[in-house]
Amino acid sequence: QISGALKLPGVYMLCAHDDQILRDWARSHVKSMGTLDSFDDPPALEWVVDEIVNRIINGLNKVGDDEKFSRRQNDGRDYIFSGDDNVLWTAILVILRQMNSQTINNQFSQRYPGFLPTVTVCVVERSKTVFAASQCLLHLMTSHGRDFWERSTFSP
């Protein structure tokens, strides 16, 4: 069992791993680690969130590799992150659920202004990731309260 005081970035990263057993283990341990009051402490956690969100926003799972963190298996697949978009959406949902409202409002939404439009489009278009995306949207709506509508306004 992992202590609630420890926020281990690797456990959050494993929430987006290709192996279902590792994902299940990581998700159960993320919940036991407690609320995220900030996702830049420890600093590596910020990289994990950046990587998952950028894969979702930038063409759903198509970003360059950072050789320091990502190693390729012989078949060319990403060793750390799953190629399944549903896995990535579910991983970010798990992480969002651990953030308090202030962290979502003051850090997450400001750092990733493209996330809300992306999640909204996935829900409206009923993409294959609609279930996890709609859960993210619901969580963001709850966290932002009335501010959600100001943040979600699309302007040309």
C-alpha positions in Angstrom: 0.0 0.0 0.0 1.3 3.5 -0.9 1.1 6.2 1.7 -1.3 9.0 1.1 1.5 11.5 1.7 3.5 10.2 -1.3 2.6 11.5 -4.8 4.5 9.1 -7.0 4.5 10.3 -10.6 5.2 6.8 -11.9 2.0 5.5 -10.4 0.0 8.3 -12.3 1.9 7.4 -15.4 1.0 3.7 -15.1 -2.7 4.8 -15.3 -2.0 5.2 -19.0 0.0 2.1 -19.6 -0.9 -0.5 -22.2 -1.1 -3.3 -19.7 -4.6 -3.6 -18.1 -3.2 -5.2 -14.9 -0.7 -2.4 -14.4 -3.5 0.2 -15.1 -5.8 -1.4 -12.6 -3.1 -1.5 -9.9 -2.1 2.1 -10.6 -5.7 3.4 -10.5 -6.4 1.8 -7.1 -3.2 3.2 -5.7 -3.8 6.7 -7.1 -7.0 6.8 -5.1 -5.1 5.9 -2.0 -2.5 8.6 -2.5 -5.1 11.3 -1.8 -6.0 14.7 -3.3 -3.6 16.5 -5.6 -3.3 20.1 -4.3 -0.8 20.8 -7.1 0.4 18.8 -10.0 3.8 20.4 -10.3 5.1 18.9 -7.0 6.9 16.6 -7.5 8.0 18.2 -10.8 7.9 14.8 -12.7 4.1 14.7 -12.1 3.7 17.8 -14.2 5.5 16.0 -17.1 3.2 13.0 -16.8 0.1 15.2 -17.0 1.6 17.2 -19.8 2.3 14.0 -21.8 -1.1 12.5 -21.4 -3.0 15.8 -22.1 -0.8 16.6 -25.1 -1.5 13.2 -26.5 -5.2 13.8 -26.2 -5.2 17.4 -27.5 -2.6 17.0 -30.3 -4.3 14.6 -32.6 -5.1 12.1 -29.9 -1.9 10.2 -29.1 0.5 11.7 -31.7 3.3 13.6 -30.1 7.1 13.3 -30.3 9.0 11.1 -28.0 11.1 12.3 -25.1 13.9 9.8 -25.0 14.6 10.4 -21.3 11.2 9.0 -20.3 10.0 7.0 -23.2 11.6 3.9 -24.5 10.5 2.0 -27.6 9.8 -1.7 -27.7 11.1 -3.7 -30.6 7.7 -3.4 -32.4 7.9 0.4 -32.2 5.1 0.9 -29.7 5.4 3.4 -27.0 6.6 1.6 -23.9 5.0 3.8 -21.3 1.8 5.0 -22.8 -1.0 3.0 -24.4 -1.9 3.7 -28.0 -5.5 3.3 -27.1 -7.2 6.8 -26.8 -9.8 5.4 -24.3 -6.9 4.5 -22.0 -5.5 8.0 -22.2 -8.9 9.6 -21.6 -9.5 7.3 -18.6 -6.0 8.1 -17.2 -6.6 11.8 -17.3 -10.1 11.3 -15.7 -8.4 9.4 -12.9 -6.0 12.2 -12.4 -8.6 14.9 -12.6 -10.7 13.2 -10.0 -7.7 13.4 -7.6 -7.3 17.2 -8.1 -9.2 19.6 -5.9 -11.3 22.3 -7.6 -8.6 24.9 -7.1 -6.0 22.8 -8.7 -8.3 22.2 -11.7 -9.3 25.9 -12.0 -5.9 27.5 -11.2 -3.5 25.0 -12.8 -5.0 22.5 -15.1 -7.5 24.6 -17.0 -5.0 27.5 -17.3 -2.1 25.2 -18.4 -4.2 23.3 -21.0 -6.7 25.8 -22.5 -7.2 23.4 -25.4 -8.4 20.6 -23.2 -12.0 21.8 -22.7 -12.7 22.4 -26.4 -11.2 18.9 -27.1 -13.3 17.2 -24.5 -16.4 19.0 -25.7 -15.8 18.1 -29.3 -15.3 14.4 -28.4 -18.6 14.4 -26.5 -20.6 16.3 -29.2 -19.2 14.1 -32.0 -19.8 11.0 -30.0 -16.3 9.7 -30.7 -15.1 6.3 -29.6 -13.9 8.0 -26.4 -17.2 9.5 -25.6 -17.7 7.7 -22.3 -14.4 8.8 -20.7 -14.6 12.2 -22.3 -18.1 12.8 -21.0 -16.9 11.9 -17.5 -14.0 14.4 -17.8 -16.5 17.0 -19.0 -18.8 16.3 -16.1 -15.9 16.6 -13.7 -14.8 19.9 -15.2 -18.3 21.3 -15.1 -18.6 20.4 -11.4 -15.2 21.8 -10.6 -15.6 25.1 -12.5 -19.2 25.7 -11.4 -20.6 28.8 -13.1 -17.1 29.6 -14.5 -17.4 26.6 -16.7 -19.6 28.4 -19.2 -17.2 31.3 -19.5 -14.3 28.9 -20.0 -16.1 26.8 -22.6 -17.2 29.6 -24.8 -15.8 29.2 -28.3 -14.7 32.3 -29.9 -13.3 32.6 -33.5 
